[in-house]
């Protein structure tokens, strides 16, 4: 094999090894339980409650989902 062929073969081997590592990592992520997003309970901050109340008074139709 020429020097070029040897270099290409070496690089290809590195790429294949890295691909195998990535495939293992993907498989592990798929099997791992999904982490729940932290959510703040309703009424966690009284300042937010005041802002929501003010919005409901100022713009009654726009604050239905708050």
N, C-alpha and C positions, 0 to 999 in steps of 0.2 A: 504494500500500500504506500502511496505517496504521503509526504508530510501533510499535505492539504487534507487528504482523506482521513488521516489519523486525527487531525485537529477537529474536523467535522464530526467524526465518530465520538471523540471526547466530549464535545459540546452537546451532542445529541444524548449521550449517556447522562449528562448533568440535567438536561431538560426533562428526560424521562423520569429520573429520580425525584426531581422537584414536583413533577406532575403527580407521581404516586403519593408524595407527602400531602399535596393539596387534596387529592381524592380521599385520603384517610381523614383529613381534617373536616371536609365537607360531610362525610359519613358520620363522624362524631357529633357534629353540630345538628344534623338531622335527628339523631337519636336522643340528644340532650333535651330535657324538658324546657319548655319556653319560660323565660323569666317574666314574671308579672311586672307590668309597669307600675311604679309607685304612684298612687293617686291620693290626693288629699281628701279627707272626708268632708262632706258638706258642713259648712259652718266652722271650718278649721280656723279661719281668720275673721274676726268681727269687722275688720276694716273692709274686707271684700263684701261682707253682708250689707254694710252701709252703702257701698257703691252700687250694689245690685238694687237695693231698695230705692235709691235716688234715681237710677235709670228707669225703673218701673214707673215711677211717678212722672218723670220728665218725658219719657217716650213709651207710653203704655203698649202700643202695638208691636214695637220692636223688641221688647224684653220678654216675650212669651216663654222662651226657652231657658231663661235664667233662673 
